Amino acid sequence: MPTIEEHCKESLLLFGKNFARVHSWLDEFAGKHPYGMRHRKLRHHEAGIQEVIVLFGIEAGPVARQHIESDLREEGWKPNDPFPKNEKDYIRIGFF
């Protein structure tokens, strides 16, 4: 799993800023009970991206998508695969 620091470095390269607050928000529940590393179902989907836009602004949307795609690739996701819409869809696809 990419660390917050790795996500920030990637954002700096791709978007010109590290967007640390966005990455921290997306991974807020990582390692915490009862989720552990299964925290991704909470915010790593299209609905989570929309929440990021509301909280951090429109420019943060592509940053959130990049973060999520980086994490999903670790689960075997490929760019042509369906992108999860929400928590229920994330689980239905089999990432949880």
SULSUL-V22893 format. One line per field, one symbol per residue. ss: DSSP state (2 for helix, 1 for strand, 0 for the rest). psi: psi as a letter, one per 40 degrees, with the letter a starting at -180 (. if undefined). burial: + if it has 9 or more other ideal C-beta (glycine too) atoms within 8 Angstrom, else -. Layout:
ss = ???
psi = ???
burial = ???
This chain:
ss = 000222222222222000022222220000010001222222200222222222220022222222222222220000000000002222222000
psi = hiidddddddddddeeidfdddddddedeheihedbefddddegiddddddddddeideeddddddddddddddeeiideiihhdadddddddee.
burial = ---+--++++++--+---+--+++++++++-+--+---+++++++++++++++--+---++-+++++++++++---------++-++-+++---+-
